[in-house]
Amino acid sequence: MFDHISMQLLLGQLLIGLINGSFYAMLSLGLAIIFGLIHVVNFAHGAQYMLGAFVALLLLNHLGIPYWGALFIAPVVVGAFGLLMEQTILKPLRHLDHLYSLLATFAAVLIIEGLMRLEFGSTGLPYASPLPGGVNLGFMFLPYYRGWVVVFSLAVCIATWLLIEKTKLGAYLRAANERPEIVESFGINVPRMMSLTYAFGVGLAGLGGVLAAPIYQVSPSMGSNLMIVIFAVVVIGGMGSILGAILTGYLIGIVEGLTKVFYPEASNLAIFVIMIVALILRPNGLFSSPESSR
């Protein structure tokens, strides 16, 4: 049945899946941090990813700041916007059911995307690659920039995981999630720490948008097209699981690539089939901690 499938096609699709998985992992990571540490279902994550791409585009077109500068500036700008959003919209809902934050962030998505369409239109805008050219791997031609995205995304994911799991700051964040009164007894402002955690997760989304700008056209709908997949990745990995978000993001990207080789018609459905199976076998997610099932 699969005699016509060449090794070149298989390896090429695996590499493309790894590239897509880099975006899935980074966006899922930010979403998992926000939910796992401050219990906010951030439906606006895709819009914040889109804003990162637009900030990079505006920095280039209006201030002449190239991609390498935008890589640092755009996440800070988007993170600051997230902090403003957290203070004005989410903070009053902090002690209510998660559904309220989901509805509030969903409303924010509609407003943000509507304003961006009014200002920039619905047509995608190009962003030139900062690393033109590529290398012939034999089974495919790999653009240098896409290789950079894979390496850089993996480095960011690992660094973020180490920050949260292996440092004193991460210990405070995890403790504040369980027993905020104990953390406050050490003189730490827990509400401020939670607000900055949200800004950090949003900044990761903005960083993902900068990385995506040279690959995908910059448009108001680029985030909403991705969010269904990102939420599925977070659910499969385990809501709030940092490591689960990273591993599942790359895993789903690779599975998508393989599905396009063996059964292209089902490539868009594969992730949701995996999600259903994962929820049946492990309702709390594949990488959920024992405490999350209690």
C-alpha positions in Angstrom: 0.0 0.0 0.0 2.8 2.4 0.8 5.3 1.2 -1.8 5.2 4.6 -3.6 6.3 6.5 -0.5 9.9 7.5 -0.8 12.3 8.0 2.1 12.9 11.5 0.9 9.2 12.3 1.3 9.0 10.7 4.7 12.1 12.6 6.0 10.9 15.8 4.5 7.5 15.6 6.1 9.1 14.7 9.5 11.2 17.8 9.3 8.2 20.0 8.4 6.3 18.4 11.3 9.2 19.3 13.6 9.1 22.9 12.4 5.3 23.1 13.0 5.8 21.4 16.3 8.2 24.2 17.4 5.3 26.7 17.1 2.9 24.3 18.8 5.3 23.7 21.7 6.1 27.4 22.3 2.5 28.5 22.2 1.3 25.6 24.3 4.1 26.3 26.8 2.8 29.9 27.4 -0.8 28.7 27.6 0.2 25.9 30.1 2.1 28.4 32.3 -0.8 30.8 32.5 -3.3 28.0 33.3 -1.0 25.9 35.5 0.3 28.8 37.7 -2.6 31.3 37.8 -5.6 29.2 36.6 -6.6 31.5 33.7 -7.9 29.9 30.5 -6.3 32.4 28.2 -8.4 32.2 25.0 -6.6 35.4 23.9 -3.3 33.6 23.4 -3.7 33.3 19.7 -4.5 37.1 19.4 -1.4 37.8 21.5 0.7 35.6 19.2 -0.7 37.6 16.2 0.2 40.9 18.0 3.8 39.7 18.3 4.0 39.3 14.5 2.4 42.7 13.9 4.7 44.4 16.3 7.7 42.9 14.5 6.2 44.1 11.2 5.6 47.7 12.5 9.0 47.9 14.0 10.5 47.0 10.7 8.3 49.2 8.5 8.1 52.3 10.7 11.2 52.3 12.9 13.6 50.3 10.7 14.2 47.9 13.5 15.1 44.5 11.9 14.0 41.0 13.0 16.8 40.5 15.5 15.8 43.6 17.4 12.1 42.7 17.2 13.0 39.3 18.6 13.6 41.1 22.0 11.3 44.1 21.7 8.1 42.5 20.5 7.7 40.0 23.4 8.2 42.8 25.9 5.6 45.0 24.1 3.1 42.1 23.9 3.9 41.1 27.5 3.2 44.7 28.7 -0.1 44.6 26.8 -0.9 41.3 28.5 -0.1 42.9 31.9 -2.5 45.7 31.2 -5.1 43.2 30.1 -4.6 41.2 33.2 -4.9 44.2 35.5 -8.1 45.6 33.8 -10.0 42.5 32.7 -8.7 39.4 34.5 -7.8 40.6 38.0 -11.4 41.3 39.0 -12.3 37.8 37.9 -9.4 36.1 39.7 -11.5 34.5 42.4 -14.4 33.4 40.1 -14.9 30.3 38.1 -12.4 29.6 35.2 -15.4 30.1 32.8 -15.4 33.8 33.4 -11.8 34.3 32.4 -12.4 32.2 29.3 -15.3 34.3 28.3 -13.5 37.6 29.1 -10.4 36.6 27.0 -12.7 35.3 24.2 -14.3 38.8 24.1 -10.8 40.3 24.0 -10.0 38.2 21.0 -13.0 39.5 19.1 -12.1 43.1 19.9 -8.4 42.8 19.1 -8.9 40.9 15.8 -11.7 43.3 14.8 -9.5 46.4 15.5 -6.6 44.8 13.6 -8.8 44.1 10.6 -10.1 47.7 10.6 -6.5 49.0 10.6 -4.7 46.5 8.4 -7.4 44.6 6.5 -7.7 40.8 6.2 -5.0 40.2 3.6 -1.8 38.8 4.9 1.3 41.0 4.9 4.7 39.7 4.0 7.8 39.8 6.3 11.1 39.2 4.7 13.2 36.3 6.0 16.2 37.5 8.1 18.1 34.4 7.0 17.7 33.9 3.2 18.9 30.8 1.5 19.1 27.3 2.7 20.9 24.0 2.6 20.2 20.9 0.5 19.8 17.9 2.9 19.4 15.4 0.0 15.8 14.6 0.9 14.7 18.3 1.0 15.8 21.9 0.7 15.9 23.3 4.3 15.7 27.1 4.5 18.2 28.4 7.0 15.5 30.4 8.8 13.3 27.3 9.5 16.2 25.5 10.9 16.9 28.5 13.2 13.2 28.4 14.3 13.5 24.8 15.4 16.8 25.3 17.3 15.7 28.6 18.9 12.3 27.4 19.9 13.7 24.3 21.5 16.2 26.4 23.5 13.5 28.7 24.7 11.3 25.8 25.8 14.1 24.1 27.7 15.2 27.4 29.3 11.6 28.1 30.4 11.1 24.6 31.8 14.4 24.9 33.8 13.3 28.3 35.1 10.0 27.0 36.5 11.1 23.6 37.6 14.7 24.1 38.8 15.0 27.6 40.2 13.9 29.3 43.4 11.7 31.7 41.5 9.9 28.7 39.9 9.5 27.1 43.4 7.8 30.3 44.6 5.5 30.3 41.6 4.5 26.7 42.2 4.1 27.3 45.9 2.0 30.4 45.3 -0.3 28.2 43.1 -1.0 25.8 46.0 -0.5 27.8 49.2 -0.3 31.6 48.5 -0.6 32.5 52.2 2.7 30.7 53.0 4.5 32.4 50.2 3.2 35.8 51.3 4.6 35.1 54.8 8.0 35.4 53.2 7.3 38.9 52.1 6.5 38.1 48.5 3.7 40.0 46.8 1.8 37.0 45.3 -0.8 39.0 43.3 2.0 40.9 41.6 3.9 37.7 40.9 0.8 36.2 39.4 0.3 39.3 37.1 3.9 39.1 36.0 3.5 35.3 35.3 0.6 36.1 33.0 2.7 38.8 31.2 5.5 36.2 30.8 3.2 33.6 29.3 1.8 36.3 26.9 5.3 37.4 26.1 6.1 33.8 24.9 3.1 34.0 22.6 4.4 37.3 21.3 7.8 35.7 20.7 6.1 32.9 18.8 4.5 35.6 16.6 7.9 37.1 15.8 9.2 33.7 14.8 6.2 33.0 12.6 6.2 36.4 10.8 8.8 35.4 8.1 7.2 32.0 7.6 3.5 32.7 7.5 2.0 35.9 6.3 1.1 38.4 9.0 -2.6 38.7 9.3 -5.3 39.3 12.0 -6.5 35.7 11.7 -3.2 34.0 12.0 -3.7 33.4 15.7 -7.3 32.2 15.7 -6.4 29.6 12.9 -3.9 28.1 15.3 -5.6 28.2 18.7 -7.8 25.1 18.3 -4.7 23.0 17.7 -2.9 24.7 20.6 -5.7 24.0 23.1 -5.8 20.4 21.9 -2.1 20.1 22.5 -2.4 21.5 26.1 -5.3 19.1 26.8 -3.4 16.1 25.5 -0.3 17.0 27.5 -2.2 17.9 30.6 -3.7 21.2 31.5 -1.0 23.2 33.3 1.8 20.6 32.6 4.9 22.6 31.4 6.8 19.6 30.2 3.6 18.0 28.8 3.0 21.1 26.6 6.5 21.0 25.2 6.7 17.3 24.5 3.1 17.1 23.1 3.7 20.1 20.9 6.6 18.5 19.1 4.9 15.1 19.1 1.7 16.5 17.4 3.8 18.3 14.8 5.6 15.0 13.9 2.4 13.0 13.9 0.8 15.6 11.5 3.8 15.3 9.2 3.6 11.5 9.2 -0.1 11.6 8.6 0.4 13.7 5.5 2.6 11.0 4.1 0.4 8.0 4.8 -3.1 9.4 4.8 -3.1 13.1 3.8 -6.9 13.4 4.0 -6.8 12.8 7.7 -3.9 15.1 8.6 -6.2 17.8 10.0 -8.2 15.3 12.1 -5.2 13.3 13.5 -4.7 15.7 16.5 -8.3 15.5 17.6 -8.4 11.7 17.3 -5.3 11.6 19.5 -7.0 14.0 21.9 -10.0 11.8 22.3 -7.9 8.7 22.8 -5.7 10.5 25.3 -8.7 11.8 27.3 -10.2 8.3 27.4 -7.0 6.7 28.6 -5.7 9.5 30.8 -8.5 12.2 31.4 -6.0 14.5 33.1 -3.5 14.4 30.2 -0.6 12.2 29.2 1.9 14.1 31.3 -0.3 15.2 34.2 1.2 15.0 37.7 -0.4 12.6 40.3 -1.6 15.6 42.2 -3.7 16.8 39.3 -5.9 13.8 39.4 -6.9 14.2 43.0 
